[in-house]
Amino acid sequence: MTDRRRNSLILLLVALMVAASCVVLATKPTKQGLDLKGGVQLIYEAQATKGEELDQAALDRTIDVMQERVNSLGVAEAEIQRSGSNQIDVGLPDVTNPQEAADTVGSTAQMAFYDWEANVVGPDGVIDPTNPEIVQAAGFRQNVAAAPAYEAIMRARELKPADGRRAVADAQWYAVNDRTKTVVAGPQQTREQLATSTSLGRAFERQPDVLRDLRRSGTAKPYRLVSIPSGYRIVEAEDDPDTKIEGDPITRRNSRWFVLRDVAELRGEDIKNPAQGFDQRPGGRGPNVTFEFSDRGKDVWKDITKRIADRGRDNCVAPAGANPRQQAQICANHFAIVLDQKLVSVPLIDFNENPNGISGSGGSSISGSFTIDSAQRLANQLKSGSLPLKLELISQQQVSATLGQEALSQGLKAGIFGFLGVAIFLVLFYRALGVVAVLGLAVYTVFFLALIKLIPIVLTLPGIAGLILTVAVAADANVVIFERVKDELQAGRSVPRAIKDGYRKGLSAILDGNAITFLVAFILFMVATAGVKGFAFNLGIGVIVSMVTALVMTQAILGLLSRSPIITHPAMLGARKRDPIWHRFDFVKASKWFFSMSGVILAIGAIGIGAKGLNFGIDFESGTQITATARQGTTVEDVRRVLEPLGEGDAKIQTVELSGDAARERGNGQTFQLATQNLDRDELEAVTRALGTLGVDPATLDSNTVGPTFGQTVARLAVIAIIASFILIALIVWFRFGVRFTVPILIAVVHDLLITAGIYALTGAEITASTVAALLTIIGYSIYDTVIVFDRMRENLKRLPSAAFSQIANRSLSEVLGRSLITSFSAGVPTLALLLFGGDTLKDFALAMLVGTLSGAYSSIFIAGPVLTEWMERLPTFKAKRRRLTLAAGGTLPPYPDANASKGGVDPFAQRPKSERITAPEPEAGTAVSANEFQRMVDELGIEPGSGGRQRTAAPEEPAAPEQPSRAADLSPEEVVLRDDRTRGTGARKGKGKSNRRHGRR
């Protein structure tokens, strides 16, 4: 296939993908996070459980389990924080089924396994494993032992307390109505908890006298508070597949319940690796939950199933002529699986198939009336474990975006201006190449946004940070290649050859940088949680997409245009004559000044951190949450405006949509929820007075202390993820470049992070969860930029085997400095626009991004490169080479490689003579070169006359370099004869043998 046809097919495929992406963008909704759109706020009240006191440690462990469950729901970027002394606030963005989410997040998920017939209490209040009526329809509402909730509670109350050493459930208190024989509220662990519970208050909110009497004495006829004897519990019947009942089960008249003796054989901690699967047995009941047993669980499972099988066989009285399967259906006994207060499954143990019980080595499964979603939900609950504390949902309400519409509009405006600034710069600097680059970035943006909607990805501010970084990486990939193309053009190559060689020589650096960035994103995604995970996911997806647009699409476009009159003149490709000052700058000699400057900056930053500390926001530390109702029509921006004079303009402000009694209590105004740093009494009074100007009644203003959303566990996982990323970076760089290249990259990253932290300390800027995303962006950008620099050093090590390492470093740094400046400008312009026009809520995030971008570009050139040089120059090989070259140069080593020592050095950027037109027709292969051209090639290769092809050196011959000059060199012996890349017809060569070739140029 010809190059033109291949490029045409690539562009056709890209066009089809763009069309498909546009369809996705037009038809699919965008899932936005709490900071961009808002969502559902669930407020739970935590209560102590059996063996677990209600304290800070228990609340933290509960929040950790809830965070894992939220992630399993597919709800990324949720916010979970402690509120007051016993409440937990959960913010869920873009949830389609809030009730399902509330049940999944807040349920205790305490699992227990019971021997069914040996523990279920019959309708006569007796446990009788031989009763055949108990065996039939075991666990279902049609079973004779099933009863309404009130009747089940009364049946249990007539029992004597049993041994509770193996009990799972706590003491159970209920509020009942003896007249209607219904349950009003419960269960709670103590009478005091039930009397003061939110559920009881809601049940009697219109009967305050009854509520007062119940709380005081436990009785207000016909209502009373009752308990179940210890050692027993009531559990809801397993749902019949044909019976779907809505509502709170304990208060429903038509719900059915069983009384169980609370003697659990196995608990949730005895199983592991739960997963959603499918029942593959004949007549299977669809989706199920599979799991494995722990070592203890295997032994207990074997024993209990053998006991159940033996009892079923011994008590079996089957009809005459019944086959073994029929016997099992009639007589086999069961074990019951209970989750919280719900019978999940009551499978039978077939005594014919398993006379010796069931081995636990192969695990087991839970089958029932599951859908795929409900089976996945149960598996995820079991995987995350039970909650240490019991949670009662006391409030569910809609909240608005935390950033506010004005901030979002400002951020969008800044992003558009920033992108336009970058596009104009690329077009002006690279001309036709810039147009191609902008087109590539536009296609990249379309692809990325389509993937965000298609997967879907919850888009938040940290996710946008990942998008900004990948846009910078995508732009940089084009810059790396275009700089290579311009170098080839200035070296006299034709346009087709320059484009081909530019992509070939730039490929290695781009692959290395993107591979490391992607693997870092992968580690962050696997280890971290919350906003860090969202950032990592967006970064990883963006890197993959940018590789497609930068390396495939743009190359195909330039391949088609390479012989077009559109880019005939070098100026159309930006290949103007260049002689910037840094092409003569001695980077290595000046490194002491760079080290000193960085040392001073770091010292000032350290003093600032030590003296002022870092200003951690409410995401990391406890703060104050205020709920207030202002006059109708008040906006988030109005609230922020009155708080700005008090220094609270960056507070997290959301509108709250109340319903029911809460809405009636607060009237018809607009309710807001504010979260800011801890306020003392005077500060709270000042805020109250400021809000009073918006019509807020101080009597209705509520305030309490809230915990961090970026809690200790989340922060610890983020630190672990970053450390793991550093280790991965070190291993990859070690593998790709060598061990000595590893340390300078890590030094550069730490340098950038410390400078950013110092500036935050000196300016007093607030560190939020979004700042963490910005710091991760800094790490990614710094790594990528340094890898690009080191890749050029590695290439020049092969091209310049006779040069000192300091000369190689100077040449490499001078070659990539322009690229770094262009890339930093491309990434910095949108960030600067965000800082200037993004408003108070985005300025801290933009500050970290801007400082990190500038610091990353600086450290990759002026820190990482010189550090590597200092290290490499101490090696014996390079030390001896430097000494020989210094002697040959008369005692002073030239800063750049010298191909002809007798002339005192040559310009490393000297251009070869060009043909009259850069796209002039190329001579056929085999055409002889002139004597002058051949001598120039010999001089550039450093070959001495009569040396048999040995390179000229400035001192006695030194040991050979470990690798020979590669194809990436400007000129190598293999390139003395340059093959014609143009496709020729095969007819011209038919019947001809190998042609004799002479040295020549095309």
N, C-alpha and C positions, 0 to 999 in steps of 0.2 A: 504494500500500500504506500502510495506517495505521501510526502509530508503534507502537501496541500489537501489531499483527500482526508487524511487523518485529522488535521486541524479543523476542517469543515465539519466532520462528524462530531468532534468534541464540542464545537460551538453550537451545533444543532441540538446535542444532548443538553447542554447548559441552557439553551433557550427553552427547551421543553420543561426542564426543572424550574426555571424562572416562572413559566406559565403556571405550572402546578403549585408553586409557592404562592403566587398571587391569588390563586383560587383558595388556598388555605387561609391566607390573610383576610380574604373577603368573607369567608364563611365560618371560620372558627373563632370563638371568643378567646380573649387573653385573660389568663388567670393572674390576678394581681394580689400582692400581699397586703398585710394590714397597713403598711406604711403608704401604699399607693391607692388602695381602694377601701380598706376597712374589712369588716367581717362580723363574726359572731363572738360575743364575749360571754363566757360561762363562768359563774362564780360559785365555787364549792365551799362548803363548810366542813372542815376536817374534824373527825371524832376519834377518840382512842378506841383501840380494839383489844382483843384478848392478848395479853402479853406485850402490848405496845403502848407506851405512854405518848400523849400528845405534847411533843417538844420540837425544838428547832431541827434536830437531827432527823426525826421521823418525817417532818414536813419536807425536808430536803430530799430524803429518799423517795417520798411519794411523788415529788415533782420530777425526779429522774425517771421513774417508771412511766409517768404520764407523758413525758417528752418522747420516750420510745414508742408509746402507743400512738401518739399524734403522728410521728413519722411513718408508722405502719399504715395509717389511714391514707397516706399519700398527700397529707397536708403539710407542705413544706413551709418553713419560715413562721411557724406558730410561735406565740409568746406565752410563756407560763411563768408566773411569779407569785410569791407569797404576798398576801394582803392582810394587814393586821396581825393578830396573834394566832388565828385559827382558820383563815380563809386562803383559798388559792384561786387566782384569776387565770383563766385560759382564753387567749385570743386566737381564733381560727379564721384564716382568710379563705374566702371563696368556697364555703362549704355548702353542698347541695342538700344535705340532709342533716340539719343541726341536731335533731333528736338522736339520730343514730350516732353521731359524733359524741354527744354528751354521754350516751350509754357506754360507748366504747372507752372513752377517756376516763370517766369517773367511776365505773364499776370496779368493785374490789377484785374480781376475777380470782376468787379463792376456790380451787378445785379439790374435790374429795371423791374417793371411790368407796362404795358400800356394798356389802352383801345384802341384796334386796330383801329376799324372803326372811332372812334372819333378823331384820331390823325394822321393817315396816309395821306400823300399828294398824290392826284391822278395825273395822267399824264397831266392834264390840270392845275396843280398847285393849285387845290382847295381841301379842306377837306370836303368830303360829306359822312356822315355815312349812307345815304339812297341809295347810289350807289350799286346796286347788283353785279356789276363787281368787286368791291373792296372786297366784302364778299367771292367770289369764290376764291379757292386756296390761302386763306389768308396766307401771310408770305412766300409763295413759289415763286420761280423764274418765274413761269408761270403767276403770277398775273399781271394784267394790270398796276399796279403802280410800278412794278419792272423795273429797268433801269440799264444800265452800270454805273460804278462809276462816270465817267466824266459827264454823262447826269444828274445823280442824284445831283451832286454838282451844276451844272448850274441851275437845277430846284430850288434848295434850295436858290441860290443866288438871285433869282427873288422875294423871299418872304420878307415881312416886318418883322423886329424883333418882337418876341413875348415875353410875360411875362416869364422871366426865373427863377422865384422864386422857382418853383418845378422842375427845370431842373437838370439832372444828369450829362450830358456831359459838358466838358469845351468848351471854344471857339475852333473852328476847322479850322486850316490852312492847305492848300494842295498846292503842286506844280503840275501844269497841263501842258499838251502839247496841245495847241489849234489846231495844224495842224493834229495830229493823234487822237485827242479827247481821250486822255488817262491821267491817273493820274500817276505822277512820284514818289511822296513821300508824306508822311503825315500819320495821322494828328499830328499837334503840337498845343500847347495852344496859342502861339504867333508867329508873323511873325519872330521875332528875333530867337526864338527857332528853327523854321523850317529852317531858313537860315543857322544856324550854326550846324544843326543836322548831325549826322553821316550818316543817310540814304540818305540825299540830297547830301552829299559829295561823297558817293559811286556811286550815280546815275550819277554824272557829273565828275568823277575822270579823265576821258579822255577828258573832255571839260572844262579846268580850266577857260577860258575866260567867258563862259556861267555861270559858278558857281560864278565867281567874280561879274558879273553884277546882278545876282539874289540876291546875298547877299547885294549888294549895293543899288539897286533900286527896287527889287522885280519883275523885268521884263527883259527878254532877249529873244526876239521873236524867236521861237513861244512859249517860256516857260514863265510862270508867276506864282506868288504866290497869291492864292485867299483864301477867308474865307467864312464860312457859317454864316448867320445871327444868333444872339443869340436867344435862345428859340427853335432851331431846331437842328436836328442831322441826319446823315445818318447811316443806319444799313444794314449789309449784310443779304441777304435772307436766310431763313432756307434751309439747304441742302435737295434737293430731294433725297430720298433713292436710286434712280437709277442713280444719278449724282454725281460722286466723282471727285472733282477738286483739283489739287495740286497747291502750290505756294502761294505767298503773295496776299491776296484777293484784296487789294486796287489797285494794279498795274496790275491785270489781265484784259484782254479785255473781257472775257466771264463771269465775275462775275456779279451778279445782286444785286442792292441796292435799299432800300426804304428811302424816306424822311419822318421822323417822327417829329411831334411837340413834344418837349421834356417836356411833362407833366406827370411825373411818379406818379402812384398811390401808389405803394409800392416799397421799396428798399431792398437790401440784409440784412440790419439789422433788417427787420421786419419778417424774417424767422429764424428758429432754427432747430437743429437736422437733417440736411440733410443726406440722406443715399441712396445708390443704391438699387433699388428694381426691380420688374417686373410688367408690366401692366397686371393685371388679368382679365380685362374686355373682353367680346367677341370681337374678332377682334383687340385685343390689339396690340401695336406696339413694343413688346419686352421689353428690359430693360428700366427703367425710374429712375428718382430721386424723392424720396419722402421727404417731409419736414413738419414741423409744423409752425404755426404762433405765433408771439408774441401777447400779449394782444391787442396792437394797431392794429396789422396786422389782427386779427380775425374780428374786427369791420369793418375795411376798406374793407376787402375781401368780407364780406357779402354785403356791400353797393354797391360796384362796380359790382359784379356779378349780383345783382338784376337789376341795371341800364342797364347792357348789355343785360340781358334776356328780359327786358321790351322793349328795342329798337328793338331787333330782332323780337319779336312777333308783335309789332305795325307796322313794315315796311314789314312784310312778305306778299309776293304775290306768293303763291305756286300754282303749277298746280292743276287742279281739280282732286279729287280722291287721292291725296297724303296722305299717312299715317303720323302719328306724327313723326316717325323717318325720313321719307323723307323730311317733312317740316323743321325739324331741320337741316338736311344736306344742304338744299338750303338756308334757311333764317337766321339761328342762327348766331349771332355776336360773336366776339372773344376778348380775351385779349392776349397780346403779352408779352413774357419773353425775355429780352435782356441781354446778358452777354457781357460787353465791347461793341464792335461794331457788335455783332453777334446776330441774331434772333435765340434763342435756340428752342422755341416752341411757336405756336400760336393756342392753343386749343379753341374750340367753347364752348359756354354756352348754353346748351339745354333748351329753354324756356318751353318745355313741362315737362321735368323731374324736372327742378329747377325754377319754376315760381317766387319764392320768393328769388332767389339767392342761393348761396352755403354757408353753415355754415363753418366758419373757425376753429371750435373746433376740427374737425377731420383732420386738415392739408390738404395738397393737393399734387400734384405730377407734374413733368415735363416730358412729353412724347415727343418723337421725333425720329429722325433717329440715335438712340444711339446703340453702342455696349456696352457690359458689361464694358470694359475698359474705354470707354469715359464717361459712366454714373458714374463710380467710380471716375474718374478724376474730373468731374464737382462737385460731392458731396463733394469731399475733398477740392476743391477750395472754395466752399461755406462755408464749415466748418471752414476753416482757416481764412476766411474773405478777404475783398479786400485789395489791397496794398495801403498804404497811398500815395505813389509816383508812378508816371508812369515810367516804365522801358523800355529802348530801348536796344536791344541786339546789341552790337557793335563788339563783337569778340567771336569766338568759335574755340577752338583749343585743341589738344591732349597734355597731359602732362605726364611725367614719374613718377615713384614712388619717394616719397620724401626722403625715406631712402637710395635709391641707391642700385644697385645690389651687390656691395661689402659688404655693411652693412647687407643686407639680407643673404648673404652667411656666413658672420661672425656669425650672430645670429643663423642660422641653425646649423652651426658647433658647436657653444657653447651649443646649446640645445641637440645635439646628445651626446656630451661628458658628459654633465651633467646627462643625463638619464642613460648612461652607468655607470657613477660613482655611481649613486644611486642603480642601479641594482646589481652591484658587491658588494656594501656594504650590501644590504639586503640578498644576497645569503650567504656571508661570516658570517653574524651575525645570521641569522635565519636558515641557511642550507636548509632543505626541505621546511620549511615554507617560506623562502625567494624566492625559485624558484616559489612557488605558487603565492606569492605576485607579482613578476615580471610578471608572466603570466597574472595575473589579471590586472596589469597596462597596459600591451600590448593590451589586449582585450578592456580595457577602452579607450585607445587611438584610436583604430580602430573604436569603436562605436561612439566616439565623433567626429572624423573627418568625418565619414559618415553622421552624423547628420548635420554637418556644410555644407556639399555639398547638402544634401537632402532638407533642409528647404527652401532656403539656407540662411546661415549667412555670412555677409560680414566680412571677416577675416582681422583684423587690429592689430596694436601693443597693444592697450588696450584689445582687445579680447584675444590676446595671454596671457596677464596678467591674465585674468580670467581662461584660460586653465591651466596655471602654478599653480594657486591656487587650482583648482579642482584636478589636479594631486597630489598635496601635501595632499589634503583632502582624496583622494582615498588611497594614501599610508598610511596616518595616520589611516584610518579605519582598514586596515590590521594590523598595528602596535599595535593598541589598543587591537585587538582580540588576536594577537599572544602573546603579553605580558600576557594576561589573561590565555592563554593556557599554557604558560611556568610556570606561578604561580601554576596552577592546577597540572601540571606534577611534580613540586618540592614538592607539598603537598601530593604526593603519588597516585594521580589518574592514572587510566589506560589511554592509548591514546584515545580510543573512548570517555571515560567520560570527559577527559580533553578538547577535542575539543568541545564537546557539551556544557559543562559548560562555556568554554571560550567565545563561541559565545553568550551564554545566558547572561552572566554577562557583556559583552562588548556592548550588543545591546542598552541598555538604553543610554549610553554616546554617541554612534554614532548617534542614532536617534535625541537626543537633539541637538547635535552640527550641524548636517546636516539640521534639521528643521529650526533652527535659521538662518543658512547661506542662505538657500533657500528663506526664507521670506524676509531677508534683500535684496537679489538679486531682489525679486519681487517688493519691494518698490522702489528700485533704478530704475528699468525698467519702472515702471508706472509713476514716478514723473520726473525723469531726462531726459536728451536728449543728443544727439551727442555721444561722445566716452563713456560717463558714461553708456548710455543705452546699447551699445554693450558689455561693460564689464559685466553688470548685466545679460544680456541674456545668454552669454557664461557661466557665473558662475552658473546660475540656471539650465541650461541644464546639465552641468558637475556634479552638485551635484546629480541629479536624476540618471545619468548613473553610477556614482561611487557607489551609493547604490546598484545597480544591481550587479556590478562586485564584490564589497567587501563583501556584505552580502549574496549573493545568489550563485554566481559562485564559489568563493573560498571555501565556506562552503561545497558545493557539492563535490568539488575535494578532500578536506580533509576527508569528510565523506566516500568516496570510498577508500581512502588510509589509513584510521585509523587502519584497521586490516591487512594492507599489511606489508610484511617483509621489505619494503623499509624504513619505519620509525620505525623500531623496537627499535633501540637504542635511548636513550634520546638525545644524542649528535646530531643526525640527525635533531632534532627539535630545536636545539640551547638551550636546557634545561640544560646547564652546571651549576655547583654550582656557585652561585653569592653571594658576600658579599661586594658590593661597599661601599665606604666611606659615601655616603649620606644616607645609611640605619641607621646610627647612628648620623646623623647631626641634630642639634636642629634648625630647620628653624625659629621657632617662636622667640626664644631667639636672633637669629642673624638678625631678621627683622629690628632692628634699624639701623644696618649697611647698609642693602639694601635700606632702606628709605633714609638714608643719602647720599648714593652713587647716587641714582636717583635724589635726590634734588640737588646735586652738578652738575650733568650732565644737568638737566633742567635749573639750574641757568646759567651755561655757555652758553647753547643754547639760553636762553632768552637775555643774554648780546649780543650774536652774532646777534640775530634778531634785537635787538634795535640798535646796532652799525652799522651793515652792511646791515641789511634788507634782504629780500628774493629776489633772482635773478629771477624775472618772465620773461619768454621768450616771443617770439612774439605771442604765442598762447593766451596770456593774456593781453599783452600791444601792443601799436602801434609799428610798426617797419618800416624798409626800404625794399622795393622790387626793385630789379634790373633785367632788361632784357638786355642780352648781347649776341652777336653772336661771337663765337670763330671759329678757323679753323676747317675744317672737320676732324672728327675722335676724337675730344676731348670728354672725358667721364666725368661723374659726379665726379668720383674719382680724375680726374686731376684737376678739379676746386676746389674741397675740399682741395687738397694737397697745392695749391698755397695760399689758404685762411688761412690755419692753422697757419702760422707764425704771422698772424694778429689777432689771437684769434677768428677767425670766422669759425673754422673747423666744428662746429656743426650747421652751417646754413642749412636751408631747401633749397635743390637744386633740380631742376627738369629740364629735357630736354623738349623742346616745339617744336611740329611739326606745322610749319606755312604753310599757303596755300594762294594762290591768290597774291594780291598786297603786303601783308606783307612779304611774302616769297621773292618776287622779290626785295623789298627794302633792305632786309638784305643779299641777295646773297645766296651762296651755303654752307655757314658754318653751324655749329651746334649751335642752339639757346638755351640758358639756362635762367631759371628764378630763382633768388636767393631771399630768404626772411630771414632777420636777424633782430637783434635789431636795434633801431634807430641809424643811423650813422650821425655824424656831418660832416662838410665840409671836414675837414682833413682826417677823417676816410674814407669817400667816395672816396677821391682822392687816398688814399693808396690802397683801393680795386680796383679802376680803373687801377692803375699801375700794380697791381698783375695780374689782368685779361689780361692786355696787353701782358704779356708773353705767353698767349695762343692764341694770334692773335686777341684779341678784339679791335676793333676800338673805341676809346673814343667818337667819333662823333655819333656812333650808339648806345651807351649805354644809356638806359633810366632808371631813378630812380624816385620813388614816395613813398609816405607814405601810409602804409596799416594799417587797424585796426586789432584788435584781432580776431582770429577764435573762441576762447573760450570767447565769449562776455559776457556782464553783465547779460543778460537773462539766458544764458546757465549756467553761474557760479551761479546765484541765484537759479536756479532749482536744480543744483548739491548740493548746501548747504541745500536746503529744503529737498532733498532726503536723505541726510546724517542725518539730524536732525530727519526726520521721521523714519529712520532706528534705530536710538538710542531709540526713543520712543517705537518702536515695540520690540526691544531687551529687554528693561526694562519690558514691559508687559509680554513677554513670560517667561523671567527668573523669574519674580514675580510669574507667574502661576505655573511654573514647580519646582522652588526651594524655593520660598519665597522671601519676600521683601528685607530681609537683604543680599541676594546674588546678588541683582540687582546692587547696587551702586558700589561694587568692580569691577564688569565686566566693567562698564562704565569708572571707574577710570583707569583701565588697558588700555582700548582703547585710551583714551585721553593721557595717559602717552606715549604710543607708537607713536602717531601722533606728540606730542610735541618734543620727542627726534629726530624723523626723520626731523622735521622742523628745529630744532636747528642744526643738522649736515649739512643740506642743506645751512643754513645761514653761518656756519663756513667755509665750503669748497667752497662756492660760486657756487655750482652746479645750473644749470638752471632748473627752474620749467616749465615744458611743459604740454600739455594735456596728454601725456603718464605718466607723474608723478602723475597726478590725478588718473589714473588707478592703479598705484602702491600704492598710499595711500589707495584707496578702497580695494586693496588686503590686505594691512596691517590690516585694520579694520576687514575684514573677517577672516583672520588668527588668529588675537588676540582673537576675540570672540570665535572662534572654540576651540582654545587651552585652554582658560579659562573655557569654559563649560565642557570640558573633566576633568579638575582638580576638578571643583565643583561637578561633578557627582560622583567622587570617594569619596569626602567628605560626600556627601549625603548618599552614601552607607555605609560608615564607621560609620556615626551617628546611623544607625540602628544596625550595627554589634557590636558596642562598646557603649552600652547605659550607662555604668558606668564610662566611661572615661571623663576626662576634654576635653574641645574643643581644647585646644592647643595640647593635645596628639593626638586627632583625626586628627588635621591639620598636625602635623608632620608625622604621619603615612601615611596619604593620599599623602602628597607632596613627601615623599620618594618613594612611590609606583609608582607615575606617572612621576617622574623626568627623569627616563630612557627613557620612551616613548617620552617625550618632546624633549630630546636630539636627539633621533633617527629621529623624525619627522622634527626637525629643520635642521638636517643634510640632510635629503631627499629633503627638499625644498630649502635649502641654496646652495647645490652643483650646481644645474643648474643655479641659480641666480649668484653665484660667477663666474661660467664659462662665463656667459653673460657679467659680469662686466669686466673680464679679456680679453675676446676674442671678445666681441661684437662690438668694435669700438666706435668712438666718438658719433655717433648718438644714441647709446643704453646705454651708460655708466650711464647717469643720471637716466634713468628708472631702470636699474639694481641696482644702488646704493640705491634707495628708497626701492626696493624689499628686498635687503639683510639686510639693517638696520632694516626694519620692521619685517622681519622674526626672526632675533636674538632678537630684542626688545620684540616681541610678546611672544616668548618662555620664556624670562626672566621675563616679567611682570606677566604672568599667574602663575608662581611658586613663585616668590619672592616679588611680589607686591599685586596681587589680593588675594592670599591665606592669607598672614599675615594681610592685611586690614580686611578681613572677620573675622579672628581670634580676632583681637582687638575689633571688634564690638560685636561679639558673647560672648566674655568673660565678657562683661559688663552686660549681661543679668543676672537677679537674680538667675535663675536656674543654669546656668553654673558658676556663681560666687560662689554660695554655694557649688557646686560640687568640684570646684577647692580648696576651703578652706578645705573641709573634706579630700580630697585626699592628700593635702599638710601636714595636721596634721598626717594622717596615715603613711606618708612616712618619718616622722621625721623632718619636716620643709622644705624639698626641694622636689618639685614636679618632678618626673621623666619625661623626655621629651616624652617618649612613653608609651602607655597603659601598665599597670601592672596587669596581671591576678592573681598574687599571691604576695600580698604585703609583706608577711612575708619573702619572699625570695629576696626582694629588686628588683623585676622586672624580667621579662622573655623576651627572644628575640622574638619580634613580628614576625620575619621571621623564627622561628625555624621550621624545617621540621619534618614531621611525618615519622616514619619508613616506608620504601618502601618494596614492595615485591621484590623477587630476580630479576625478569624481569619486566620492566614497562608494557609489554604487556602480562604478565602471565595470564593464564586462571583465570577467576573470579569465586569465590565460589558461589554456589547457594544461593539465598535469604533464610534467615532463619538460616544460619549457625551461631553457637554460637561464640561470640568473647571471647577472653581471659580476665581474670580479669585485667591484666595490660592495655589492650586496652580499656576496659570499663572505668577504672579509668582515663585514659588520656582524654577520651571524656568528662568525668565529670569535670575534671580540666579546660579544654578549655572552657567549657560553664560557668564556675564560679559557680557551684551548690554546696551548702554546704550539707554535710551529715545530714540527718534528718530534712532538712528544707522544705520538701514537694515540692521540685523542685525550691525553691527560689534561685536566683543567689546570690553568695557571694559578699559582698561589703566591702570596706575598712573603712566604717564609718557607723553610724546609717542609717537605710534604708531611701532612698530619694524617692521623687515622681517618679512614673513610667514614662518612656519615652512615648511620644505620639504614637509611632508606635512600634510594635513588630518586632523582628529580621526577616528579609525577607529571601526568598529562596536564595538570592545572598550571604548570609553569608558563611564563610568558613565551619562552622558546625552549624547546628541548631537542635533542638530536633527532628524535623521531619526527619532529615537525619541520625539519629542513626540507623534506618533500611533503607538500601539503596536498592531500587528495581533494579532488573537486567534489563538493557535496551535492552539486546539482544532479538531478536525475537525468540520466542519458538513456536513450533507446538502446535496447540490447542488440538491435540489428547491426550497429556499427562494429560490434565486437565479434559477431558470429564468424566462425571459421578462423579466428585469430588465436594464436597462442598468447603466452604471457608477453606483454609489451616490455621492451627495454626501457628502464626508467633512468633518467639522469636527474642530478640535483637541480632543482629549479623552483620557481614560485608559480603560483597559479595565475 
